[in-house]
Amino acid sequence: MSRASLFPLCLLLSLGARAQDEAEAPAPPTEILELGLDQAVRLALMRNLELEMATVEGEVAQFDQLGSWGAFDWVFDASAGYTDSEREVSGFLDGASGNSIQSNQTNYHASLTRPLESGGSFQAAFDRGINRTNSIFQNEPEQTTDNLSLIYTQPLLRGAWSRRATSEQRESELSWRRQLEVVRQTRQRVAQEVSDAYWDLVSAIEQLEVARSGVELGRSRLIRGQRELDAGLGTEVDVVQAQAELATRAESLLQAENDVAQRQDDLRKLLSANREEALWDVEIRPTTGLPVEVDGSPVPDWTTAVATALERRPLLRQKRLDLEIARERLVRAESDRRAGLDLELTLSSRSVDGKGNVAFRDATHFEFPTSGATLTYNLPLGNRGAKYAERAARARVRSAQLDIDRSELDVVAEVRAALRAVEFAAEQVNATMESLRLARKQLESEEAMQRHDLSTTFQVLEFQQTLIEAMSNERTARAGYAKALVALRSAQGLLAEEQ
């Protein structure tokens, strides 16, 4: 053989032996993280930034819900004031001070108010006024006036009773529960993304092994063809064909290696908490292999699967809570459209005395009580704002119900599609397993025929390629089956529930 023809042969042999050399040569020191599928999902759920953001929003909604009940807390008010005045008088009113009366007034106020869950309010108030003057019309230079009052106000139409008064608090609670379902939805999405990325990595590693097997088969075929040519039993055409096929398979091997590296990064991104994470320099080695038993037994019947999905899907739960929120807003809109009719009941005690302690005692003991009841009626003429606000709220309730109906139809179709995908994937695995068995048998038969000069190198290489494709298809089908099972659990709303 000429020296010119030896160079490409040596190059192809070196490319073909790369897979074997990589396995035999000592690998550079790299930290390895052996990770199972469940471990990967748990790690992502603990560290995923999107999930953490959704969880924080859930805490915000919870605090808002708890704080909304502060609308019914007691409120304490207090004030104090001082005024000083002097006015001119004439005639017989000129007293000891000449032609003017001097006076000053000190006022104190304190009250406790409690908004009630019935829509009304209760208030207890105490007022004290101390008046000092040199007027002859005041019996004593200093006089204290104390007033103690109890006031109960209750709306009878607009804003009345607890269904309306606590509507905003119930809406806040519904919003919190809705955010919890957003967290569940985010958890399930993260779990599905991690599961898909994990199976993509496992599949890429399997495809890399298939590519290495193909290179090894091509390398063996090239060595054998070269030996036959050297012995005068083969042709140079057979060697060239083997060289060309080996070069193609070496290119596929490089692509498979690049695909594994990319799939590693895809999974690292989902598992890392930040861009400086040490995980970027760690080799992830999956320990959960592709499914071996593919019989479709884990698949429930479609009615059971749909019933589970209608109950557990986070998005459906969110939409049902949206409907409840719309109903709470309708309650407020209906109440706000009514006329205002408020009942106010008062009980007060007023005492005036020159001594402050006496005035305080008489007022608190209700020595001179006064009671009263007042009805206040209010009706905006036309009331167009409240009328159309109620119609809009009623339309939003209807829209929310229609959205639920549409989403339930989508869930039914999605679950049925997921079930069919699992069944199809299981059948596809079985079909590719049979194709792989037949491809091996065909190659063995073709190689036996070539040994008896009944076949050519070109035909053997074709059957080798068929075997490589069958191996690749079988592993792709198994990965597809695993991902189909994940998609089914996601469609039912069950994914990541156990973590």
Sequence and secondary structure as in RCSB ss.txt:
>XXXX:A:sequence
MSRASLFPLCLLLSLGARAQDEAEAPAPPTEILELGLDQAVRLALMRNLELEMATVEGEVAQFDQLGSWGAFDWV
FDASAGYTDSEREVSGFLDGASGNSIQSNQTNYHASLTRPLESGGSFQAAFDRGINRTNSIFQNEPEQTTDNLSL
IYTQPLLRGAWSRRATSEQRESELSWRRQLEVVRQTRQRVAQEVSDAYWDLVSAIEQLEVARSGVELGRSRLIRG
QRELDAGLGTEVDVVQAQAELATRAESLLQAENDVAQRQDDLRKLLSANREEALWDVEIRPTTGLPVEVDGSPVP
DWTTAVATALERRPLLRQKRLDLEIARERLVRAESDRRAGLDLELTLSSRSVDGKGNVAFRDATHFEFPTSGATL
TYNLPLGNRGAKYAERAARARVRSAQLDIDRSELDVVAEVRAALRAVEFAAEQVNATMESLRLARKQLESEEAMQ
RHDLSTTFQVLEFQQTLIEAMSNERTARAGYAKALVALRSAQGLLAEEQ
>XXXX:A:secstr
  HHHHHHHHHHHHHHTHHHHHHHS      EEEE HHHHHHHHHHH HHHHHHHHHHHHHHHHHHHHGGGGS E
EEEEEEEEEEEEE  GGG  TTSSEEEEEEEEEEEEEEEE TTS EEEEEEEEEEEEE  TTSSSSEEEEEEEEE
EEEEESSTT HHHHHTHHHHHHHHHHHHHHHHHHHHHHHHHHHHHHHHHHHHHHHHHHHHHHHHHHHHHHHHHHH
HHHHHTTSS HHHHHHHHHHHHHHHHHHHHHHHHHHHHHHHHHHHH SSTT GGGGSEEEE S   S  S TT  
 HHHHHHHHHHH HHHHHHHHHHHHHHHHHHHHHHHHS EEEEEEEEEEEEEESSHHHHHHHHHTTSSEEEEEEE
EEE  SS HHHHHHHHHHHHHHHHHHHHHHHHHHHHHHHHHHHHHHHHHHHHHHHHHHHHHHHHHHHHHHHHHHH
HTTSS HHHHHHHHHHHHHHHHHHHHHHHHHHHHHHHHHHHHT TTS  
